[in-house]
Amino acid sequence: MGGHQTIDVRLAAAHAGWRLDRALAAAVPTLSRERLKSLIRSGAVHASGKAVRDPATKVRGDEHLSVAVPEPVAAHNEPQDIPLKIVFEDEHLLVVDKPAGLVVHPAAGNADGTLVNALLHYCAGQLSGIGGVARPGIVHRIDKDTSGLLVVAKTDVAHEGLAKQFAAHSIDRRYLAIVSGVPKLSHGIVDAPLARSATNRKKIAIVEGKRGKRAVTHWKRLELLRDAALVECRLETGRTHQVRVHMASIGHPLVGDPVYGRSRTKHSKLLKELGFHRQALHAAELGLTHPVTKRRLSFSSRMPPDMQELFNALGV
């Protein structure tokens, strides 16, 4: 069994009346508030020798507490030397330009060979564990067959800060998509709630009512192609398969999409000739506020060669 480290904390008189998790976060800056909440609930925080299990407990101030922090559990994932294209890195986070075909984290059917395996090797133990050992550092995902930019947390503080930005929809994410058919309008908004399909668990569907989670996509037509168009999609929310489902819902599924595209797509002959076997979707822009330095960071990634080749082939 792993051991633990005990941190002795002295809360100042000024902390009187504060929530326990907030007071501890102020006193122990190396641990995030979310991490402290889970430690409190697990009985790891003691006052006068007794466990305090409610993060909302009001503190008296000018008192001693002890926090037992378990040693990190080793992830079962194997570090693997998989090449990564790193766009940005500092001690808190890194931004990766993910190739199409790379799964983000291990799951049934993809036990290894994932971005997480590559990150475990590259970062050598310096990944935030707040997301659970199965997916260290992962704050958001992009589909296996979607290429482009992804931010990864290296510290718990960065993980919590980025998660808050994703929850507040303040992260700027823009995708380039090649859609089937030419949208009549130059731009539009799809505001349609999404959830797992009740009939096919592998698919996401537009679902009204309590089960559906709000999903909003702002799209803009960039280039007219041959019975297709290059479209920019800006995500206001980031749901699984959001761009794919939303564009299909307005009659313009992504070219090459094996799940939401039409079964006998009008571009099937060209796709076969090019050997293009994925949805034509690329996470091209990512903008965020650095959770520690508070600097605004912006990144962009060019269309990968396979999608560029498809774009050229569909050129008018």
Secondary structure, 3 states (H helix, E strand, C coil): CCCEEEEEEEECHHHCCCEHHHHHHHHCCCCCHHHHHHHHHCCCEEECCEECCCCCCECCCCEEEEEEEECCCCCCCCCCCCCCCEEEECCCEEEEEECCCCCCCCECCECCCCHHHHHHHHHCCCCCCCCCCCCCCECCCCCCCCEEEEEEECCHHHHHHHHHHHHCCCCEEEEEEEEECCCCCCEEEEECCEEECCCCCCCEEECCCCCCECCEEEEEEEEEECCEEEEEEEECCCCCCHHHHHHHHCCCCECCCCCCCCCCCCCHHHHHHHCCCCCCEEEEEEEEECCCCCCEEEEECCCCHHHHHHHHHCCC
